[in-house]
Amino acid sequence: MLTAVHHGFELSTGIGIVLQPEMGLAGAGALWGSQLPAWLALASRGGPRWDRVLAVWSGAALAGVTVHFILWPLRRSRVGLPVLAEAEGLDARGLAFYNALLYAWGATSALSLVCEIPRGARRWAVVGLATLPLQLVSARHHFDWVRGESDARPAWWNRALAAT
């Protein structure tokens, strides 16, 4: 569910959605608009048939969170946790929400593995985690793309990125 919130937040702030540079808005919207409800339905239904798939998806979600902490400069929060010092052209308010969202997304992904996926299927999360290098390449490409889009279409795309 928090994967959907992440994608919605990025779309609403003009950053776009994951795989939009490669697939266009309609294609990426169709992908996530079908995959995320399928993920929710399978998680709600439960059962051993879907445990490995859900473990892979949870691992991929953890990799997605990790990508943000690799790409952007970090600082320490008041309690000592690393948080993004800047990211995606967000202002201080947006960044505070984004950091909270990333921590919630990562925590729920990890908790789903521990609490909902049987021990024998948890190893499949490694397959999802192994997508981290691909997600990193995709994210770097996405931010190069969105910077160009912010210059070409400043009324829609994140104007904060136009200056970077």
BELKAVEN-V885040 format. One record per helix or strand. SS is the DSSP state (A for helix, B for strand). FROM is the first residue (numbers start at 0). LEN is the number of residues. If there is no record, write none. Layout:
# BELKAVEN-V885040
ss=SS from=FROM len=LEN
ss=SS from=FROM len=LEN
This chain:
# BELKAVEN-V885040
ss=A from=1 len=11
ss=A from=19 len=26
ss=A from=47 len=24
ss=B from=73 len=3
ss=B from=81 len=3
ss=A from=91 len=24
ss=A from=118 len=11
ss=A from=131 len=21
ss=A from=158 len=4
